[in-house]
Amino acid sequence: MHGDCVHITELLIDYLHQGLPPRQRRDVLLHLAQCADCRLEMAATIRLEQVMVSLLEPLPEAVRKNAFAKVRAAAQEQHESLLELPLRLIRETLAPALRPAARLITTTLHALQ
């Protein structure tokens, strides 16, 4: 990845969720139009988010957002793209984020029985 690509991939989540100011949004869009690597990164980001949402759907939205943010932060910390992010890292990052929610769901289900 080139220097511009690193900067653009750091903005992809905010771009997807309309969290960028207009100028940055335009910069990302123009870069994506020219860069196949970043388009692949965008596709991987979208797919990872879709998979995580489907897996985490029963959990509160705040927990889902937190889990995805942790995965993305870990990828950036390791200077890896989401295309290269090993499954081990996803599990290690998600497991601690999901334990409290899993306990709450289990406790609630047992209380309802």
N, C-alpha and C positions, 0 to 999 in steps of 0.2 A: 504494500500500500504506500502511496505517496503521502507527503505531509498534508495535502489538502484532504485526502481520503480519510485520514485519521480524524481530522477536525469534523468532517461531514458525518462520519459514522457515530461520533459522539452526540450529534444532533438528531439522529434518526428517530429516536423514541419521541422526543418533543415534536418533531415534524409530523409523525403519524397521529399524534394526539392534538394537533393544532396549538401547540404550546410555544411556538416561535413567533417573534415579531416579523412583520411582513418582509423586511430586507433579508433576514436570515432564511426565511422560508423560500424566498426567491433564489438565494444562493444555493440552497440544498437542491432545489428543483433543477436549476441550471447544471449543477454538478452531476446529478443523477442522469440527466439527458446525455451527458458526454462520457460517463464512466461506467463501464460494464461491471467492474469489480464492486462498486458501491451499489449498483442495482441488485447484484447478487446478495450483498449484505442486507439491503432493504428487504428483499424477498425472504431471507433467513430470519430477519427480525420479525417480520409479519408472521411467518410460519411458527416461530418459537412462541410468539405471543398467543397465537391461536391454540396451539397445543396446551400451553400453560392455562389459558382460560378454560379450555374444555376439561382439563384435569382438576382445576381449582374451582370450578363453577359453583359447587355447593358452599364454598367459603365466602365470608363477607368480602366486599369489593376492596376494602382497605388492605386485607391480607393478601389478596391477589396482586394488587399494585405493588405492595412491599416485596413480595416474592420475586416479581419480574424485575424490579429495580435492583434487588440484590444480585440476581443473575447477571444483569447488564453491568453493574458496577464491578463484579468479579471479573468479567470478560475484559473490561477496560483496564483494570488493575494488572491483569496478566498480559495486556497488549495483544489480545486475541480477538479475532472477529467471532461473531456468533456462529459462523460457518465452521470455525476451527475449535470451538469450545467443547471440550470433552464432556461426555455424559457424567463422568465422575464429579466434575466441578459443578454441574447442575445439581446433582444429588446432594453434594456437600453443602451447597448454598441454599437449596430449597428445604432440605430436611429441618434445619433449625427454625426456619421461618414458619414452617407448617405445624410443628409439634404443638404449640399452644392452641391453634385452631382445631387440630385433630382431637386433642384432649377435651376441648369444649364441646365438640360435636359428639364424641363418645359419651361424655357425661350427660349431655342433653338427651341422647337416644336412650340411655339406660334409665333416666328419670321418667321418660315417657312410657316405658314398658310396664 
